[in-house]
Amino acid sequence: MSKLVLIFSIFFILYSCGDATKSSFEFAGGTFKMALNNGPSTYVSREIRDIYSSTVLTQVMEGLVSLNPKDLKVQPQLAESWKISPDGLTYEFKLRSDVKFHPHTIFTNEEERILTVEDVKSTIELICKKNAEGLASPGYNLVFEGNLQGVEEYHNGKSLSISGLNVEGDKVMFKLKEKDNNFLNKLAHITCAISSKKIYEANLEHDMIGTGPFKFKEYRQDEINAIILTRNEDYYLTDDEGNSLPYLDGIEFIIENKKLAQLDLFEKHETDFIAGLPTSRITKMLEGRLQDFNSVPPVLILSNNPFLNTSFFLFNLTDERFKNPKVRQAFSYAIDREKIGREILKNQYYELGYYGIVPPLQDEFRGYDFKGVKENGYTFNPEKARQLLAEAGYPGGKGFGSVNLRFTIDDIQSSLCDEFSKQIFQVLGINVNIDGSTFEQTEKDADYAKSEMFRSGWGADYPSPESFLSLFYGKNVPTSKEIPSLYNKSRYVNPEFDKLFEQGKKATKLSSQMDYFSAAEKLLMKDPPFIPLWYKGDYEITYSNIRNFFLNSLNVYNFTFVYKKDWTKEEFSQKAK
């Protein structure tokens, strides 16, 4: 063998075994399985607006920063560190040098897989461009619009670059117009995940090529549809002992919108975790399997933590009848939430909707005036409901006509909307026609205001009241019904609310921010574009051999450190001390 060939062979071996220093965790391996009510509506991260797409793509795609699933604090991800200027306007991120995109045939060599600042720059530009239909991406609306210097000019085609976005060496810099205390939290959202410039230019984004701990393998379609993810063997992170991450071999997301079917899968141990129980089986599951919950070690672990998630009915304010706030107030007073909580939800919730759009989690939002918001909320008051409807010009519902209510068909929503229809007729004498469809179709109809009311819900994108109140920010409403309203689906416009909301966003002190946001919500509740129903707090059950699986109020799942290991009695007893 020639000397040159020998040197090349040694180099090749060293390059191929670049991760040889990583050891394997003793309990690595296995597949985590869980059910999702619906499959992803998109495989392009910047377009994500639903929890199902987010849950799947968060395992595959990553941003500059992420949220720690244990405490929801911002932590480094693709950026190994960051600095913020004293005035809070400039953010500088130092990119990691050891990150690779998942393998793909488009990459002709290993170097093309390495993440660069150009990938970051091109991703942010893509987020901020209008799409093929001339619409803004959710990532642009959520994170950069009104925030990043020069972004509106770029978005509207008046500039070829974003003045507030710059890259140099291994650093990425953002220059904001005004201080935003939530900017890091927003950057952690899946819509800011970084994609490969080469993948985009080849029009291959739907192949789900990211940098995350798991790779997309296939969408399996048979008796049980499922999305299969496999371990990214080139993942850059290790645990504290130098072991390779992730520990799991893969994740299987089973697509099943029937809760009874989800529970059957769980009880057969064909899934490892279930979020939310079918109401008809709550008692049987919780009381019938007490031994499995109470044994040492237990077979099952029960959690009932509150979420930053609100369920509500939404008014379409392009309907002339609902432009009158007294009509909306009448509907709000006509709802018996206690009956809904008792008979429909079987008490599977955190709180009933006597507050506003922001879930009443005082520990999450310290200083927020939940008491003041509740004072402006709505209880069941049939007499007041009928009085308000009469004052609006529709005594006993005469002349009002019927209302069409769109919802996503599933066990809970079907029963909920049927009960709502009955209550509105009994109290106000108005017929509500319930019209069920798929999740995707209902969302699209809401975007284009193609019904009078919608059953909807919202989970926070980041832990701030801003994430909820932004749903009613008037400057997000398009000028025509032909243009979708992706966030403010009610198309609510109130300049006074907008002013308070903007003051809250601009406030430099957290206490001032909470004061402005509280004031905005109290105003919102006097002029309600929605009917709050309940704040989510599902029963969640996990098989006890699932380790490092942390549940949190944002419903952010991170499987990087999850592994499977049965407990011994001694080990569990020690843990419980």
C-alpha positions as CSV (number, residue, x, y, z in Angstrom):
1,M,0.0,0.0,0.0
2,S,1.4,3.4,-1.0
3,K,2.0,6.0,1.7
4,L,-0.6,8.3,0.2
5,V,-3.3,5.6,0.3
6,L,-2.3,4.7,3.9
7,I,-2.7,8.3,5.0
8,F,-6.1,8.6,3.3
9,S,-7.3,5.4,4.8
10,I,-6.3,6.5,8.3
11,F,-8.0,9.9,7.7
12,F,-11.2,8.1,6.5
13,I,-11.3,5.8,9.6
14,L,-10.8,8.8,11.9
15,Y,-13.5,10.8,10.1
16,S,-15.9,8.0,10.1
17,C,-15.4,7.3,13.8
18,G,-15.5,11.0,14.8
19,D,-18.1,10.1,17.5
20,A,-16.1,7.2,18.8
21,T,-15.5,9.1,22.1
22,K,-19.2,9.0,22.8
23,S,-20.3,6.0,24.9
24,S,-23.6,4.4,24.9
25,F,-26.0,4.7,27.9
26,E,-26.6,1.5,29.7
27,F,-30.4,1.7,29.2
28,A,-30.5,3.1,25.7
29,G,-32.8,1.7,23.1
30,G,-36.5,1.1,22.7
31,T,-39.4,3.1,21.1
32,F,-41.7,5.5,22.8
33,K,-45.3,5.3,21.6
34,M,-48.1,7.8,22.1
35,A,-51.3,8.8,20.3
36,L,-52.1,12.1,18.7
37,N,-55.7,13.2,18.0
38,N,-54.7,14.4,14.6
39,G,-51.7,14.2,12.3
40,P,-49.6,17.2,11.4
41,S,-51.2,19.8,9.2
42,T,-47.8,20.8,7.8
43,Y,-44.3,19.5,7.7
44,V,-42.8,22.9,7.3
45,S,-41.8,24.4,10.7
46,R,-42.4,28.1,9.9
47,E,-46.0,27.3,8.9
48,I,-47.0,25.5,12.1
49,R,-50.1,26.6,14.0
50,D,-51.3,23.5,15.7
51,I,-50.1,21.3,18.6
52,Y,-50.0,18.1,16.4
53,S,-47.5,19.5,13.9
54,S,-45.5,21.1,16.7
55,T,-45.3,17.8,18.8
56,V,-43.9,15.9,15.8
57,L,-41.6,18.5,14.3
58,T,-40.1,19.6,17.7
59,Q,-38.4,16.2,17.8
60,V,-36.9,16.7,14.3
61,M,-36.2,20.4,14.0
62,E,-34.4,22.8,16.3
63,G,-34.0,26.5,16.8
64,L,-31.2,28.7,18.2
65,V,-32.6,28.2,21.6
66,S,-35.2,25.8,23.2
67,L,-37.3,25.5,26.4
68,N,-36.2,23.1,29.1
69,P,-39.2,20.7,29.5
70,K,-38.7,20.6,33.3
71,D,-39.0,24.4,34.1
72,L,-39.7,26.0,30.7
73,K,-36.6,28.2,31.0
74,V,-34.8,29.2,27.8
75,Q,-31.7,27.1,27.1
76,P,-29.0,27.0,24.4
77,Q,-29.7,24.7,21.4
78,L,-28.1,25.4,18.0
79,A,-26.6,28.4,19.6
80,E,-24.1,27.5,22.3
81,S,-24.4,30.9,23.9
82,W,-25.9,34.4,23.5
83,K,-25.4,37.9,24.6
84,I,-28.0,40.7,25.0
85,S,-26.9,44.4,24.9
86,P,-27.6,46.6,28.0
87,D,-30.5,48.3,26.2
88,G,-32.1,45.0,25.4
89,L,-32.2,45.7,21.6
90,T,-29.3,43.6,20.3
91,Y,-29.1,39.8,20.6
92,E,-25.9,38.0,19.5
93,F,-25.9,34.2,19.2
94,K,-22.8,32.1,18.8
95,L,-23.5,29.1,16.7
96,R,-22.3,25.6,17.6
97,S,-19.7,24.1,15.2
98,D,-20.6,20.5,15.6
99,V,-24.2,20.3,14.3
100,K,-25.2,18.4,11.2
101,F,-28.4,18.2,9.3
102,H,-29.9,14.7,8.9
103,P,-28.6,12.7,6.0
104,H,-30.3,13.2,2.6
105,T,-29.3,12.4,-1.0
106,I,-29.2,16.1,-1.8
107,F,-26.0,16.4,0.3
108,T,-23.0,15.3,-1.8
109,N,-20.6,15.2,1.1
110,E,-20.5,15.5,4.9
111,E,-19.4,19.2,4.8
112,E,-22.7,20.2,3.1
113,R,-24.6,18.8,6.1
114,I,-22.8,21.1,8.6
115,L,-25.0,23.9,10.0
116,T,-23.8,27.4,9.1
117,V,-24.8,30.9,9.8
118,E,-26.0,31.1,6.2
119,D,-28.6,28.4,7.0
120,V,-29.8,30.5,9.9
121,K,-29.9,33.7,7.8
122,S,-31.8,32.0,5.0
123,T,-34.3,30.4,7.4
124,I,-35.1,33.8,9.1
125,E,-35.5,35.3,5.6
126,L,-37.9,32.5,4.6
127,I,-39.9,33.0,7.7
128,C,-40.2,36.7,6.9
129,K,-41.1,36.3,3.3
130,K,-44.6,36.1,1.9
131,N,-45.4,32.5,0.8
132,A,-46.6,31.5,-2.7
133,E,-50.1,32.7,-1.9
134,G,-48.8,36.1,-0.8
135,L,-49.5,35.4,2.9
136,A,-47.3,35.8,6.0
137,S,-46.1,32.7,7.8
138,P,-47.2,32.1,11.4
139,G,-43.5,32.4,12.3
140,Y,-43.4,35.9,10.9
141,N,-46.6,36.9,12.7
142,L,-45.6,35.4,16.0
143,V,-41.9,36.4,16.3
144,F,-40.6,39.0,13.9
145,E,-43.4,41.3,12.7
146,G,-43.1,44.6,14.5
147,N,-40.1,43.3,16.4
148,L,-37.1,43.0,14.1
149,Q,-35.6,46.1,12.4
150,G,-36.3,46.3,8.7
151,V,-38.5,43.2,8.7
152,E,-41.7,44.9,7.3
153,E,-39.8,46.4,4.4
154,Y,-38.3,43.0,3.6
155,H,-41.7,41.3,4.0
156,N,-43.4,43.8,1.6
157,G,-40.7,43.5,-1.0
158,K,-39.3,47.0,-0.4
159,S,-35.9,45.8,0.7
160,L,-33.7,42.9,-0.4
161,S,-32.4,42.2,3.1
162,I,-33.5,42.6,6.7
163,S,-31.5,45.4,8.3
164,G,-31.9,44.0,11.8
165,L,-30.5,40.5,10.8
166,N,-26.7,40.1,10.3
167,V,-24.3,37.2,10.4
168,E,-20.5,37.3,10.8
169,G,-18.2,34.3,11.3
170,D,-20.0,32.0,13.7
171,K,-22.4,34.7,15.1
172,V,-25.9,35.7,14.3
173,M,-27.2,39.1,15.4
174,F,-30.7,40.4,15.7
175,K,-31.4,44.1,16.2
176,L,-34.9,44.9,17.6
177,K,-37.0,48.0,17.3
178,E,-37.9,48.0,20.9
179,K,-37.1,45.9,23.9
180,D,-39.1,42.6,24.0
181,N,-38.9,40.6,27.2
182,N,-40.3,37.6,25.4
183,F,-38.0,37.6,22.4
184,L,-36.0,34.5,23.6
185,N,-39.1,32.6,24.4
186,K,-40.5,33.4,20.9
187,L,-37.2,32.3,19.3
188,A,-37.6,28.9,21.1
189,H,-40.9,28.3,19.2
190,I,-40.9,25.6,16.5
191,T,-41.8,28.2,13.9
192,C,-38.2,29.5,14.3
193,A,-36.6,26.1,13.7
194,I,-33.6,26.3,11.4
195,S,-33.6,24.5,8.1
196,S,-30.9,23.8,5.5
197,K,-30.5,26.4,2.8
198,K,-29.6,23.6,0.4
199,I,-32.8,21.6,1.3
200,Y,-34.9,24.7,0.7
201,E,-33.3,25.5,-2.6
202,A,-34.0,22.0,-3.8
203,N,-37.7,22.3,-2.8
204,L,-37.3,19.4,-0.3
205,E,-38.6,21.0,2.9
206,H,-41.4,18.5,3.2
207,D,-38.8,15.7,3.7
208,M,-38.4,17.0,7.3
209,I,-34.7,17.3,7.3
210,G,-33.6,19.0,10.6
211,T,-30.8,18.8,13.2
212,G,-32.9,17.3,16.0
213,P,-32.4,14.1,18.0
214,F,-34.8,12.2,15.8
215,K,-35.1,11.7,12.1
216,F,-38.3,11.3,10.1
217,K,-38.5,7.8,8.7
218,E,-42.0,7.2,7.4
219,Y,-45.7,7.9,7.6
220,R,-47.1,4.4,8.0
221,Q,-50.6,3.9,6.7
222,D,-52.3,0.7,7.5
223,E,-54.9,-0.3,10.2
224,I,-53.3,2.2,12.5
225,N,-51.7,5.2,10.9
226,A,-48.5,6.4,12.5
227,I,-45.5,8.7,12.1
228,I,-42.2,6.9,12.7
229,L,-39.1,8.8,13.9
230,T,-35.7,7.1,14.4
231,R,-32.7,8.0,16.4
232,N,-30.3,10.6,14.9
233,E,-27.0,8.8,15.3
234,D,-25.1,12.0,14.4
235,Y,-26.7,14.1,17.2
236,Y,-24.3,16.6,18.7
237,L,-25.4,16.5,22.3
238,T,-24.3,14.1,25.0
239,D,-25.3,13.6,28.6
240,D,-23.2,14.6,31.6
241,E,-21.3,11.3,31.4
242,G,-20.5,11.6,27.7
243,N,-23.2,9.2,26.6
244,S,-24.8,9.6,23.2
245,L,-28.2,11.2,22.9
246,P,-31.0,10.5,22.4
247,Y,-31.3,7.3,24.4
248,L,-34.4,6.0,22.6
249,D,-34.1,4.2,19.2
250,G,-37.3,5.9,18.0
251,I,-40.7,7.5,18.6
252,E,-44.0,6.4,17.1
253,F,-46.9,8.9,17.0
254,I,-50.1,7.0,16.4
255,I,-52.8,9.0,14.7
256,E,-56.1,8.3,16.4
257,N,-58.9,10.8,17.1
258,K,-61.1,8.6,19.2
259,K,-60.2,8.7,22.9
260,L,-61.7,5.3,23.6
261,A,-59.4,3.8,20.9
262,Q,-56.5,5.7,22.4
263,L,-57.3,4.2,25.9
264,D,-57.6,0.7,24.5
265,L,-54.1,1.0,23.0
266,F,-52.8,2.3,26.3
267,E,-54.3,-0.4,28.4
268,K,-52.9,-3.0,26.1
269,H,-49.5,-1.3,26.6
270,E,-49.3,-0.6,22.9
271,T,-48.6,3.0,23.8
272,D,-46.6,4.4,26.8
273,F,-48.5,7.5,27.6
274,I,-52.0,8.9,27.2
275,A,-53.0,12.6,27.5
276,G,-56.7,13.0,28.4
277,L,-59.1,10.2,29.2
278,P,-62.4,9.5,27.5
279,T,-65.0,10.8,29.8
280,S,-67.0,7.6,29.8
281,R,-64.0,5.7,31.2
282,I,-62.5,8.1,33.8
283,T,-64.0,6.4,36.8
284,K,-63.3,2.9,35.7
285,M,-59.7,3.8,34.8
286,L,-58.9,5.7,37.9
287,E,-60.8,3.7,40.5
288,G,-60.6,0.3,38.8
289,R,-56.8,0.4,38.6
290,L,-55.9,1.8,42.0
291,Q,-53.5,-1.0,42.6
292,D,-51.5,-0.1,39.5
293,F,-51.3,3.5,40.7
294,N,-50.6,2.8,44.4
295,S,-48.3,-0.2,44.3
296,V,-44.6,0.1,45.1
297,P,-43.2,0.4,42.5
298,P,-46.3,1.6,40.6
299,V,-47.3,0.3,37.2
300,L,-48.8,3.6,36.2
301,I,-48.1,7.2,37.1
302,L,-51.0,9.7,37.2
303,S,-50.6,13.4,36.6
304,N,-53.2,16.2,36.5
305,N,-51.3,19.3,35.9
306,P,-52.9,22.5,34.5
307,F,-52.0,23.7,31.0
308,L,-51.6,27.1,29.5
309,N,-54.5,26.2,27.3
310,T,-58.0,27.7,27.0
311,S,-61.1,26.2,25.3
312,F,-63.7,28.6,24.0
313,F,-66.4,29.4,21.4
314,L,-65.5,32.1,19.0
315,F,-67.8,34.7,17.4
316,N,-67.3,35.7,13.8
317,L,-67.5,39.5,14.0
318,T,-68.1,40.0,10.3
319,D,-71.6,38.7,11.1
320,E,-73.8,41.8,11.6
321,R,-75.6,40.3,14.5
322,F,-72.5,39.7,16.5
323,K,-71.1,43.1,16.0
324,N,-73.5,44.2,18.8
325,P,-71.6,43.4,22.1
326,K,-75.0,42.9,23.9
327,V,-75.6,39.9,21.7
328,R,-72.2,38.4,22.6
329,Q,-72.8,39.1,26.2
330,A,-76.2,37.5,26.1
331,F,-74.7,34.3,24.7
332,S,-72.0,34.4,27.4
333,Y,-74.5,34.6,30.2
334,A,-76.6,31.8,28.6
335,I,-74.0,29.1,29.1
336,D,-74.2,26.8,32.1
337,R,-70.5,25.9,32.5
338,E,-71.1,23.9,35.6
339,K,-73.2,21.5,33.7
340,I,-70.7,21.3,30.9
341,G,-67.9,20.6,33.4
342,R,-69.9,18.0,35.2
343,E,-71.7,16.1,32.4
344,I,-69.5,16.6,29.3
345,L,-66.0,16.9,30.8
346,K,-66.7,14.7,33.8
347,N,-64.6,17.2,35.8
348,Q,-61.5,16.7,33.6
349,Y,-60.4,20.3,33.5
350,Y,-58.3,22.7,35.6
351,E,-60.9,25.6,36.0
352,L,-64.1,26.5,34.3
353,G,-64.2,29.6,32.1
354,Y,-65.2,32.3,34.6
355,Y,-62.1,34.3,33.8
356,G,-60.9,35.3,30.3
357,I,-58.6,34.0,27.5
358,V,-55.6,33.8,29.8
359,P,-55.6,30.6,32.0
360,P,-55.7,31.6,35.7
361,L,-52.4,30.1,36.6
362,Q,-51.1,32.5,39.2
363,D,-47.7,30.7,39.6
364,E,-47.0,31.1,35.9
365,F,-48.1,34.8,35.7
366,R,-47.2,36.4,38.9
367,G,-48.7,39.9,39.3
368,Y,-51.5,39.3,36.8
369,D,-54.9,40.6,37.9
370,F,-56.9,37.4,37.6
371,K,-59.3,38.7,40.3
372,G,-60.1,41.8,38.2
373,V,-60.5,39.8,35.0
374,K,-62.9,37.4,36.8
375,E,-65.0,40.3,38.0
376,N,-65.6,41.1,34.3
377,G,-66.3,37.5,33.4
378,Y,-69.6,35.7,32.9
379,T,-71.6,33.3,35.0
380,F,-74.8,31.5,34.2
381,N,-77.5,34.1,34.3
382,P,-80.5,33.3,32.1
383,E,-82.5,36.4,33.0
384,K,-79.7,38.7,32.2
385,A,-79.0,36.9,29.0
386,R,-82.6,37.3,27.8
387,Q,-82.6,41.0,28.9
388,L,-79.4,41.8,26.9
389,L,-80.8,40.0,23.8
390,A,-84.0,42.0,24.1
391,E,-82.0,45.2,24.4
392,A,-80.1,44.3,21.3
393,G,-83.5,44.1,19.4
394,Y,-84.2,40.4,19.5
395,P,-86.7,39.7,22.4
396,G,-87.1,36.0,22.9
397,G,-84.8,35.4,19.9
398,K,-87.4,36.8,17.4
399,G,-85.8,38.0,14.2
400,F,-82.4,36.7,15.1
401,G,-82.4,33.7,12.8
402,S,-80.2,30.6,13.3
403,V,-76.5,30.4,14.0
404,N,-74.1,27.9,12.4
405,L,-71.4,26.5,14.7
406,R,-68.4,24.8,13.2
407,F,-66.4,22.3,15.3
408,T,-63.9,19.4,14.9
409,I,-65.6,16.0,15.3
410,D,-64.5,14.1,18.3
411,D,-66.0,12.6,21.5
412,I,-65.8,15.7,23.6
413,Q,-66.5,18.4,21.0
414,S,-69.5,16.7,19.5
415,S,-71.2,16.4,23.0
416,L,-70.1,19.9,23.9
417,C,-71.6,21.6,20.8
418,D,-74.8,19.6,21.1
419,E,-75.2,20.8,24.7
420,F,-74.4,24.4,23.8
421,S,-77.1,24.3,21.1
422,K,-79.6,23.1,23.6
423,Q,-78.7,25.7,26.2
424,I,-78.8,28.6,23.7
425,F,-82.2,27.5,22.5
426,Q,-83.6,27.0,26.0
427,V,-82.4,30.4,27.3
428,L,-82.4,32.6,24.2
429,G,-84.8,30.8,21.8
430,I,-82.1,30.8,19.1
431,N,-81.4,27.7,17.0
432,V,-77.7,26.8,16.8
433,N,-77.0,24.4,13.9
434,I,-73.9,22.3,14.8
435,D,-71.7,21.5,11.8
436,G,-68.8,19.1,12.4
437,S,-65.8,18.5,10.2
438,T,-62.1,17.5,10.3
439,F,-59.6,19.5,12.3
440,E,-57.9,20.8,9.1
441,Q,-61.2,21.9,7.5
442,T,-62.5,23.6,10.6
443,E,-59.3,25.6,11.0
444,K,-59.4,26.6,7.3
445,D,-63.1,27.7,7.6
446,A,-62.2,29.8,10.7
447,D,-59.3,31.4,8.9
448,Y,-61.7,32.6,6.2
449,A,-64.7,33.3,8.6
450,K,-66.9,30.7,6.9
451,S,-69.3,30.2,9.8
452,E,-71.0,32.4,12.4
453,M,-69.3,30.6,15.4
454,F,-66.4,28.2,15.9
455,R,-65.5,25.9,18.7
456,S,-61.8,26.6,19.2
457,G,-58.9,26.5,21.7
458,W,-55.5,27.9,22.2
459,G,-52.3,26.7,23.8
460,A,-49.7,29.3,24.6
461,D,-46.7,29.5,22.3
462,Y,-44.6,30.8,25.2
463,P,-45.3,31.4,28.9
464,S,-46.8,35.0,28.7
465,P,-50.3,36.5,28.6
466,E,-49.2,38.1,25.4
467,S,-49.5,34.7,23.6
468,F,-53.2,34.6,24.4
469,L,-54.1,38.3,24.0
470,S,-52.5,38.4,20.6
471,L,-55.4,36.4,19.3
472,F,-57.5,39.6,19.4
473,Y,-54.9,42.1,18.3
474,G,-56.8,44.2,15.7
475,K,-53.8,45.0,13.5
476,N,-53.6,41.3,12.6
477,V,-57.0,41.4,10.9
478,P,-56.8,41.4,7.1
479,T,-58.7,43.9,5.0
480,S,-60.9,41.3,3.3
481,K,-62.6,38.0,4.1
482,E,-60.8,36.6,1.0
483,I,-57.6,36.9,3.0
484,P,-57.2,34.4,5.9
485,S,-56.9,35.7,9.4
486,L,-54.6,33.2,10.9
487,Y,-54.5,34.4,14.5
488,N,-57.4,36.9,15.1
489,K,-60.0,34.5,13.7
490,S,-62.9,36.5,15.3
491,R,-61.6,39.5,13.3
492,Y,-62.0,41.6,16.5
493,V,-60.8,45.2,16.3
494,N,-60.8,47.5,19.3
495,P,-58.2,50.3,19.2
496,E,-58.3,50.8,22.9
497,F,-57.5,47.1,23.5
498,D,-54.7,47.3,20.8
499,K,-53.1,50.3,22.6
500,L,-53.0,48.5,26.0
501,F,-51.7,45.3,24.4
502,E,-48.9,47.3,22.7
503,Q,-48.0,49.0,25.9
504,G,-47.8,45.6,27.6
505,K,-45.4,44.4,24.9
506,K,-43.2,47.5,25.2
507,A,-43.1,47.5,29.0
508,T,-39.6,47.0,30.3
509,K,-40.6,45.9,33.7
510,L,-42.5,42.6,34.2
511,S,-44.9,44.2,36.7
512,S,-45.8,47.0,34.3
513,Q,-46.3,44.4,31.5
514,M,-48.7,42.4,33.7
515,D,-50.6,45.6,34.6
516,Y,-51.1,46.5,30.9
517,F,-52.0,43.0,29.8
518,S,-54.5,42.7,32.7
519,A,-56.1,46.0,31.7
520,A,-56.3,44.8,28.1
521,E,-58.1,41.6,29.1
522,K,-60.5,43.3,31.4
523,L,-61.5,45.6,28.5
524,L,-61.8,42.5,26.3
525,M,-64.2,40.8,28.6
526,K,-66.6,43.8,28.5
527,D,-66.7,43.5,24.8
528,P,-66.2,39.7,24.4
529,P,-65.4,38.2,21.0
530,F,-65.3,34.7,22.5
531,I,-67.0,32.6,25.3
532,P,-64.4,31.0,27.6
533,L,-65.4,27.5,28.5
534,W,-62.7,25.9,30.5
535,Y,-58.9,25.8,31.1
536,K,-57.3,22.5,30.3
537,G,-56.1,20.2,32.9
538,D,-56.3,16.6,31.6
539,Y,-55.5,13.4,33.4
540,E,-52.3,12.1,31.9
541,I,-51.0,8.6,32.6
542,T,-47.6,7.2,31.9
543,Y,-46.2,3.7,32.4
544,S,-43.8,4.0,35.2
545,N,-40.8,2.5,33.3
546,I,-40.7,5.7,31.3
547,R,-37.9,7.8,32.8
548,N,-37.1,11.6,32.3
549,F,-40.4,12.3,30.6
550,F,-41.4,15.7,31.9
551,L,-44.9,17.2,31.6
552,N,-45.3,20.9,31.6
553,S,-47.9,23.6,31.2
554,L,-47.0,24.3,27.6
555,N,-47.4,20.7,26.5
556,V,-43.9,20.8,25.1
557,Y,-42.6,17.2,24.8
558,N,-38.8,16.6,24.7
559,F,-37.7,13.0,24.2
560,T,-33.9,13.6,24.1
561,F,-33.2,12.2,27.6
562,V,-36.2,9.8,27.8
563,Y,-35.4,6.1,28.4
564,K,-37.1,3.0,29.6
565,K,-36.2,1.1,32.7
566,D,-38.3,-0.8,35.2
567,W,-38.2,0.3,38.8
568,T,-37.1,-2.0,41.6
569,K,-39.0,-1.7,44.9
570,E,-35.9,-0.4,46.7
571,E,-35.0,2.1,44.0
572,F,-38.5,3.6,43.9
573,S,-38.8,3.7,47.7
574,Q,-35.5,5.6,47.8
575,K,-36.7,8.0,45.1
576,A,-39.9,8.7,47.0
577,K,-38.0,9.9,50.1
